[in-house]
Amino acid sequence: MSRLIRIRPKVEPLEGRALLSDLAVTLTTDQPSYQVGQPVRITLTETNATNHDVTVAEGCGINDFWVTQNGVELWRKSKDGPQPLCPIFLGGVLHAHESRSFNALWDGHTVEGPPGTPTGVVDVFGRVDGVASPPLAIRIEPTPAVNPLVLTVTTDHEHYRPGQRVHITVTATNTGNEPVAVGVANPKITISRNGVVVWRLHSQVHPQVARLLQPGQSRQFAVAWKGTPNVPGVRLRPDIYTVQAGLDGMEDAATIRIGRR
């Protein structure tokens, strides 16, 4: 006599297992914009969005981070150098509404394609337990151009008597490695006390074409102030005065003291 035996497969209850809808994954960076080549610190947060415990993965390599620009992958943590090796297992538990975080550091350089340091808007992604975060857009600013021209202002003395002539020298120097075009106007110079201008020399524009300053080359302007104001309604008093000059978009200042008679 034969008997029919039914074997029921063992089915693990869904409650306690992490489904995609159970987990919320968010991504943040330490700031919204960066200078080119500046490291980007990324934090990936995984949250149990249910009212019951869920089982999550533990071990190395359960998360990953990557950066793209216009759909082209620039960097991926799992491809960035040697990665730690250890088993992955479903041994972790996130309680209801509990979170855990993972961190990564992108050095701002590409590891996919030609080496470089991208600029502009890039998208940052993260993934853990098979759940990917929405893209997070950050901006990478190019290195600001450095003006190779350096302006300095000097005077022939630091202390003066009232009415004593002050000799001012304004020097513009090309500290770069390439020739730089400079204007031919004279510098604008002001002398002030506590922010109140007592004397002003206006720039005089000449009709000539701009000239080139070679690397290491300087040009100087010598100006003499007679020690009397040329701004109506102001008087000189014994005090500290600021001598400020502007030329070719640069500024510098020096201080002098005018004493008593």
Protein Blocks (a to p, Z undefined) as FASTA:
>chain_A
ZZddddddddddfbhpacfklpccddddfbfbdcehiacddddddddfbfbdcdddedeh
iaccdddeehiafbdfklnojadddddddfbccdehiacddddddehiafehjddddedj
ddddddeehiacddddddddddddddfbdcddddfbfbdcehiacddddddddfbfbdcd
ddfbdcdddddeehiafbdcdddddfbdcddddehiacddddddehiafbehiacddddd
dddddeehiacddddddddZZ
